[in-house]
Amino acid sequence: MTARSAPASLRIRILFGEDTMLGPGKVDLLEHIGRTGSIAAAGRAMNMSYKRAWLLVENMNAAFREPLVASARGGKAGGGAHLTATGQAVLALYRNMEITVAKAGAPQVAALAALLRDIPDGK
């Protein structure tokens, strides 16, 4: 596959001031938590340590007015995590924005891709 034949895509990173950011990694983590019901399982699915996943969740929860993820410790009841209504809204808004931006930017991405040099893989 050459650079020109590789699919081009946009990745969105939103900066809220200097210290707060929402991007593909955090949103993917939210999506995995929603699917698995577990911060640990979401981290494993993304080849991320539990500590890293937990730190990202804490960061997101602190940044928004309401937490995005609610969690309960393990034990007899089993623990786990789930997206709050705000977490579900943030995930949906971000995913919808990805679709909108991809459609709007498609002509420019294609034009940029057409300007790439053909370089064989590994060379």
BATIVEX-695888 format. One record per residue: x, y, z of N, C-alpha, C, O in turn; residue in one letter; residue number from 1. Coordinates in steps of 0.001 Angstrom, whole numbers, plus 500000, padded with zeros to 6 digits. Layout:
residues N
> nu, nv, nw, cau, cav, caw, cu, cv, cw, ou, ov, ow, rest, nr
> X, Y, Z, X, Y, Z, X, Y, Z, X, Y, Z, a, NUM .
...
end
This chain:
residues 123
> nu, nv, nw, cau, cav, caw, cu, cv, cw, ou, ov, ow, rest, nr
> 500846, 498828, 500000, 500000, 500000, 500000, 500891, 501234, 500000, 501871, 501284, 500743, m, 1 .
> 500578, 502198, 499206, 501348, 503435, 499166, 500673, 504476, 500043, 499530, 504302, 500464, t, 2 .
> 501384, 505552, 500312, 500820, 506633, 501123, 499540, 507155, 500482, 498585, 507499, 501178, a, 3 .
> 499525, 507212, 499151, 498364, 507751, 498465, 497183, 506779, 498534, 496034, 507217, 498570, r, 4 .
> 497442, 505486, 498552, 496333, 504537, 498556, 495822, 504238, 499965, 494762, 503630, 500112, s, 5 .
> 496554, 504654, 501007, 496075, 504456, 502376, 494883, 505376, 502617, 494882, 506522, 502167, a, 6 .
> 493875, 504884, 503321, 492717, 505738, 503564, 493087, 506919, 504457, 493776, 506759, 505465, p, 7 .
> 492627, 508086, 504079, 492866, 509294, 504865, 491650, 509544, 505742, 490518, 509259, 505350, a, 8 .
> 491893, 510073, 506917, 490770, 510376, 507810, 491128, 511562, 508685, 492296, 511917, 508841, s, 9 .
> 490111, 512156, 509241, 490282, 513260, 510181, 490118, 512738, 511599, 489298, 511854, 511848, l, 10 .
> 490887, 513275, 512519, 490728, 512954, 513944, 490505, 514278, 514655, 491242, 515242, 514446, r, 11 .
> 489502, 514314, 515480, 489115, 515563, 516132, 489615, 515580, 517569, 489411, 514624, 518317, i, 12 .
> 490259, 516655, 517943, 490671, 516889, 519319, 490156, 518276, 519687, 490502, 519267, 519045, r, 13 .
> 489335, 518336, 520714, 488756, 519598, 521145, 489505, 520067, 522377, 489615, 519338, 523362, i, 14 .
> 490018, 521284, 522320, 490729, 521872, 523445, 489806, 522860, 524134, 489302, 523791, 523507, l, 15 .
> 489587, 522657, 525416, 488789, 523558, 526235, 489763, 524290, 527150, 490006, 523856, 528276, f, 16 .
> 490311, 525379, 526677, 491338, 526065, 527442, 492667, 525350, 527275, 492878, 524631, 526299, g, 17 .
> 493561, 525552, 528234, 494905, 524981, 528126, 495012, 523582, 528720, 495885, 522810, 528323, e, 18 .
> 494140, 523246, 529663, 494322, 522011, 530415, 493312, 520911, 530127, 493506, 519774, 530558, d, 19 .
> 492257, 521216, 529420, 491195, 520232, 529223, 491042, 519929, 527742, 490960, 520826, 526903, t, 20 .
> 491004, 518623, 527447, 490928, 518188, 526057, 490000, 516980, 525964, 489921, 516167, 526884, m, 21 .
> 489308, 516883, 524847, 488503, 515701, 524543, 488872, 515278, 523131, 488770, 516063, 522189, l, 22 .
> 489301, 514034, 522995, 489732, 513551, 521692, 489381, 512099, 521493, 488637, 511519, 522283, g, 23 .
> 489912, 511508, 520440, 489545, 510141, 520070, 489798, 509099, 521158, 488987, 508191, 521338, p, 24 .
> 490898, 509215, 521879, 491207, 508219, 522902, 490212, 508219, 524044, 489728, 507164, 524453, g, 25 .
> 489904, 509400, 524559, 488950, 509496, 525661, 487561, 509069, 525221, 486847, 508398, 525967, k, 26 .
> 487179, 509454, 524018, 485850, 509087, 523523, 485775, 507582, 523284, 484756, 506958, 523583, v, 27 .
> 486841, 506994, 522749, 486862, 505532, 522591, 486749, 504847, 523953, 486066, 503831, 524086, d, 28 .
> 487423, 505405, 524966, 487336, 504836, 526309, 485895, 504902, 526823, 485395, 503929, 527388, l, 29 .
> 485231, 506035, 526632, 483826, 506140, 527034, 482985, 505079, 526337, 482154, 504422, 526963, l, 30 .
> 483206, 504918, 525048, 482437, 503936, 524286, 482669, 502522, 524823, 481720, 501751, 524959, e, 31 .
> 483909, 502180, 525126, 484221, 500854, 525666, 483611, 500658, 527055, 483127, 499570, 527367, h, 32 .
> 483630, 501687, 527879, 483007, 501586, 529200, 481508, 501344, 529040, 480925, 500522, 529746, i, 33 .
> 480896, 502061, 528114, 479472, 501864, 527852, 479155, 500446, 527414, 478125, 499888, 527794, g, 34 .
> 480037, 499862, 526615, 479826, 498492, 526117, 480105, 497424, 527170, 479371, 496442, 527283, r, 35 .
> 481185, 497628, 527946, 481634, 496570, 528845, 481109, 496705, 530271, 481052, 495718, 531005, t, 36 .
> 480725, 497918, 530668, 480306, 498133, 532045, 481457, 498090, 533024, 481257, 497844, 534214, g, 37 .
> 482679, 498331, 532525, 483855, 498210, 533376, 484979, 499104, 532860, 485292, 499102, 531669, s, 38 .
> 485580, 499866, 533772, 486741, 500674, 533391, 487920, 499760, 533085, 488653, 499994, 532124, i, 39 .
> 488107, 498721, 533895, 489218, 497788, 533678, 489083, 497080, 532334, 490055, 496986, 531584, a, 40 .
> 487886, 496580, 532022, 487672, 495881, 530746, 487830, 496835, 529569, 488364, 496456, 528527, a, 41 .
> 487370, 498068, 529732, 487527, 499058, 528666, 489005, 499324, 528419, 489444, 499387, 527271, a, 42 .
> 489776, 499479, 529496, 491214, 499687, 529355, 491889, 498511, 528665, 492713, 498699, 527769, g, 43 .
> 491538, 497294, 529083, 492131, 496104, 528447, 491805, 496065, 526963, 492665, 495725, 526152, r, 44 .
> 490582, 496407, 526597, 490181, 496393, 525183, 490999, 497379, 524355, 491153, 497218, 523144, a, 45 .
> 491522, 498405, 525034, 492302, 499425, 524342, 493805, 499269, 524600, 494583, 500167, 524279, m, 46 .
> 494216, 498128, 525181, 495625, 497910, 525541, 496161, 499025, 526434, 497269, 499525, 526242, n, 47 .
> 495344, 499394, 527409, 495669, 500480, 528319, 495617, 499940, 529744, 494769, 499106, 530060, m, 48 .
> 496495, 500396, 530582, 496468, 499949, 531975, 495215, 500468, 532668, 494637, 501483, 532277, s, 49 .
> 494816, 499748, 533699, 493665, 500186, 534488, 493938, 501572, 535066, 493054, 502429, 535078, y, 50 .
> 495161, 501789, 535543, 495506, 503086, 536136, 495330, 504210, 535123, 494766, 505255, 535447, k, 51 .
> 495807, 504004, 533908, 495672, 505028, 532858, 494207, 505274, 532526, 493780, 506422, 532399, r, 52 .
> 493438, 504202, 532387, 492010, 504344, 532088, 491315, 505105, 533215, 490510, 506001, 532963, a, 53 .
> 491629, 504748, 534450, 491002, 505406, 535602, 491382, 506883, 535640, 490525, 507723, 535916, w, 54 .
> 492652, 507225, 535368, 493077, 508624, 535355, 492346, 509426, 534282, 491966, 510574, 534516, l, 55 .
> 492149, 508827, 533108, 491408, 509515, 532047, 489958, 509735, 532446, 489396, 510800, 532187, l, 56 .
> 489348, 508732, 533077, 487966, 508876, 533548, 487892, 509986, 534597, 487000, 510832, 534537, v, 57 .
> 488814, 509991, 535548, 488829, 511042, 536570, 488977, 512419, 535941, 488324, 513374, 536362, e, 58 .
> 489840, 512520, 534930, 490057, 513779, 534229, 488768, 514258, 533551, 488397, 515428, 533655, n, 59 .
> 488097, 513340, 532859, 486841, 513713, 532187, 485768, 514075, 533209, 485061, 515067, 533035, m, 60 .
> 485642, 513294, 534256, 484632, 513576, 535273, 484851, 514942, 535914, 483889, 515649, 536213, n, 61 .
> 486109, 515316, 536126, 486422, 516603, 536734, 486185, 517765, 535780, 485879, 518873, 536219, a, 62 .
> 486321, 517524, 534480, 486226, 518595, 533497, 484787, 519026, 533208, 484541, 520193, 532902, a, 63 .
> 483853, 518109, 533299, 482465, 518413, 532959, 481664, 518736, 534214, 482037, 518343, 535319, f, 64 .
> 480567, 519452, 534034, 479721, 519837, 535172, 479214, 518637, 535945, 479093, 518677, 537169, r, 65 .
> 478922, 517582, 535226, 478462, 516342, 535844, 479384, 515224, 535387, 479927, 515291, 534284, e, 66 .
> 479575, 514195, 536211, 480452, 513085, 535804, 479952, 512407, 534531, 478750, 512337, 534273, p, 67 .
> 480901, 511911, 533747, 480555, 511159, 532532, 480453, 509671, 532825, 479730, 508941, 532145, l, 68 .
> 481182, 509228, 533841, 481222, 507813, 534216, 480938, 507702, 535708, 481515, 508426, 536519, v, 69 .
> 480043, 506786, 536057, 479788, 506453, 537456, 480313, 505048, 537684, 480146, 504167, 536841, a, 70 .
> 480949, 504846, 538833, 481512, 503524, 539101, 481197, 503107, 540526, 480940, 503932, 541404, s, 71 .
> 481226, 501793, 540724, 481042, 501211, 542050, 482151, 500198, 542263, 482516, 499465, 541344, a, 72 .
> 482684, 500156, 543470, 483744, 499193, 543788, 483196, 497781, 543742, 481993, 497556, 543883, r, 73 .
> 484090, 496843, 543546, 483719, 495432, 543523, 483292, 494933, 544886, 483151, 495715, 545827, g, 74 .
> 483092, 493669, 544990, 482630, 493065, 546237, 481474, 492138, 545932, 481360, 491618, 544822, g, 75 .
> 480614, 491931, 546919, 479473, 491034, 546710, 478578, 491506, 545562, 478089, 490701, 544768, k, 76 .
> 478375, 492809, 545489, 477505, 493355, 544441, 478190, 493371, 543077, 477519, 493524, 542056, a, 77 .
> 479498, 493219, 543044, 480187, 493086, 541760, 480828, 494326, 541204, 481691, 494209, 540334, g, 78 .
> 480463, 495504, 541649, 481083, 496718, 541134, 480759, 496956, 539673, 479805, 496390, 539137, g, 79 .
> 481549, 497788, 539037, 481355, 498084, 537624, 481296, 499572, 537372, 481482, 500377, 538284, g, 80 .
> 481037, 499928, 536143, 480970, 501328, 535741, 479955, 501471, 534616, 479695, 500533, 533863, a, 81 .
> 479392, 502660, 534523, 478472, 502936, 533419, 478537, 504416, 533064, 478940, 505252, 533872, h, 82 .
> 478134, 504713, 531847, 478063, 506103, 531423, 476833, 506735, 532042, 475758, 506136, 532070, l, 83 .
> 476998, 507940, 532534, 475861, 508705, 533028, 475122, 509283, 531815, 475567, 509128, 530677, t, 84 .
> 474015, 509937, 532063, 473289, 510594, 530967, 474186, 511632, 530295, 474151, 511785, 529074, a, 85 .
> 474988, 512344, 531085, 475918, 513320, 530513, 476995, 512619, 529697, 477369, 513098, 528626, t, 86 .
> 477492, 511499, 530185, 478475, 510723, 529439, 477925, 510245, 528108, 478611, 510303, 527087, g, 87 .
> 476695, 509777, 528121, 476059, 509340, 526875, 475886, 510511, 525918, 476068, 510359, 524710, q, 88 .
> 475534, 511684, 526451, 475370, 512871, 525608, 476697, 513308, 524996, 476761, 513625, 523808, a, 89 .
> 477770, 513327, 525815, 479092, 513718, 525309, 479533, 512755, 524210, 480030, 513188, 523171, v, 90 .
> 479357, 511463, 524428, 479726, 510456, 523430, 478945, 510671, 522132, 479530, 510666, 521049, l, 91 .
> 477643, 510856, 522234, 476809, 511050, 521040, 477173, 512339, 520308, 477260, 512348, 519080, a, 92 .
> 477385, 513428, 521047, 477748, 514695, 520412, 479072, 514589, 519671, 479201, 515085, 518552, l, 93 .
> 480045, 513953, 520282, 481352, 513798, 519657, 481251, 512930, 518400, 481788, 513292, 517354, y, 94 .
> 480573, 511798, 518498, 480445, 510903, 517336, 479683, 511593, 516196, 480036, 511425, 515029, r, 95 .
> 478647, 512362, 516525, 477917, 513098, 515484, 478798, 514160, 514850, 478732, 514390, 513643, n, 96 .
> 479632, 514814, 515672, 480546, 515810, 515141, 481561, 515161, 514198, 481902, 515744, 513168, m, 97 .
> 482043, 513973, 514533, 482971, 513262, 513651, 482354, 513057, 512263, 483009, 513277, 511244, e, 98 .
> 481104, 512640, 512239, 480415, 512411, 510963, 480283, 513711, 510182, 480547, 513753, 508980, i, 99 .
> 479874, 514768, 510871, 479687, 516074, 510220, 481003, 516595, 509654, 481051, 517053, 508512, t, 100 .
> 482062, 516527, 510442, 483365, 517038, 510011, 483927, 516191, 508866, 484507, 516730, 507924, v, 101 .
> 483758, 514875, 508944, 484256, 514006, 507873, 483576, 514335, 506544, 484231, 514398, 505504, a, 102 .
> 482273, 514540, 506583, 481546, 514895, 505350, 481982, 516254, 504829, 482236, 516416, 503635, k, 103 .
> 482069, 517239, 505733, 482418, 518591, 505309, 483858, 518668, 504805, 484150, 519416, 503871, a, 104 .
> 484753, 517900, 505418, 486169, 517972, 505052, 486607, 517000, 503981, 487766, 517026, 503566, g, 105 .
> 485706, 516138, 503520, 486086, 515103, 502550, 486769, 515652, 501302, 487782, 515092, 500883, a, 106 .
> 486264, 516722, 500688, 486949, 517225, 499489, 488380, 517694, 499772, 489285, 517437, 498977, p, 107 .
> 488583, 518372, 500891, 489918, 518853, 501232, 490848, 517699, 501596, 492025, 517722, 501235, q, 108 .
> 490345, 516703, 502299, 491162, 515537, 502635, 491572, 514810, 501361, 492724, 514396, 501226, v, 109 .
> 490646, 514655, 500434, 490963, 513995, 499162, 491995, 514797, 498379, 492899, 514223, 497772, a, 110 .
> 491865, 516119, 498391, 492829, 516966, 497676, 494211, 516855, 498311, 495217, 516788, 497605, a, 111 .
> 494261, 516837, 499638, 495553, 516671, 500316, 496151, 515297, 500019, 497351, 515185, 499767, l, 112 .
> 495328, 514264, 500047, 495806, 512908, 499774, 496352, 512803, 498354, 497323, 512084, 498118, a, 113 .
> 495747, 513502, 497419, 496206, 513466, 496033, 497583, 514100, 495874, 498287, 513815, 494906, a, 114 .
> 497970, 514950, 496810, 499269, 515614, 496751, 500383, 514805, 497409, 501551, 515189, 497347, l, 115 .
> 500021, 513679, 498044, 501027, 512860, 498704, 501916, 512156, 497684, 501496, 511826, 496575, l, 116 .
> 503134, 511946, 498094, 504092, 511203, 497281, 503767, 509726, 497398, 503357, 509269, 498465, r, 117 .
> 503940, 508976, 496330, 503788, 507517, 496379, 505049, 506929, 496962, 506121, 506985, 496360, d, 118 .
> 504901, 506352, 498167, 506042, 505738, 498844, 505632, 504307, 499199, 504674, 504110, 499947, i, 119 .
> 506344, 503309, 498673, 506004, 501921, 499022, 506144, 501716, 500526, 506960, 502365, 501180, p, 120 .
> 505340, 500806, 501063, 505420, 500477, 502488, 506819, 500055, 502871, 507477, 499326, 502128, d, 121 .
> 507278, 500505, 504020, 508565, 500073, 504551, 509772, 500692, 503879, 510895, 500279, 504171, g, 122 .
> 509604, 501631, 503022, 510744, 502237, 502316, 510913, 503671, 502735, 511818, 504352, 502253, k, 123 .
end
